[in-house]
Amino acid sequence: MTKTCCPFPKNVIGHKRMIYKNLAANLIRHEYIMTTSSKAKAAQPYIERFLASSVKQQKQLPQDMDLKKQLEKVKALNYLQVPDREECGSKLLRDITKRYPERTHGFTRIIKLEPRLGEDRAPMSVIELVDSNYEIKFWYTARVVARLELQKIPLDDLTELNVKKLTQFRIDGEKTFRDAVETCKQEFFKQDQETGSVPEDVSTKLTNLPNMEMHEGELKGKLLVSKKYLTKPRPQKESVTLPPSPFLKQASS
């Protein structure tokens, strides 16, 4: 019996690859999927590589090219299975790539959930596309900001960092986030649009304040600083003028 260098049989490897392809197609189709944490962590590198190649190849094509021709030119779409290439590829080239004009990596995010109900109690996670309308972290952060604004409490360091990450690469990120905050005030806290007041039961819940040391006390501005390793801001790079190559002079002469 001959030994192989691969620790898994061929059918197991092929089955895993099909799972990753199906997860990639469903992620493009629904923009977020819930699966086990092990599957999400294993599939994320393949999905990231597929999305990065698709976005890069689509940017190299002329903007006025027809969608059908783009589906033929973008060879990265061959990663998907044949029944999913037209549907998921069309959505990817028509909608999703336009969200990332400056992003070259980091298209997905994994958020841990509570374990699955049942005998196995498997840890579950959500893998989602960043800068989408269904982004869980975006709406969760908007709800936190809405609550702090109703309590008239300044943002802590971690919340400010999350807001910056969620808005810096999103198209009209600050405006979209502010609209989401106002929506959360109305949906979760029942704020009146005209008077700005909230019901009594909600007002009673808002009296439960967080740790104020993180918002306006001694811990403000220190939560993101490493206590073990003293870090310094990286200096800006100085512009360097490279001398002309002597080989180019000889070629031109």
Beta strands, then each sheet from edge to edge (+ up, - down):
strand 1: 32-36
strand 2: 108-112
strand 3: 124-129
sheet 1: 1+ 3- 2+
end
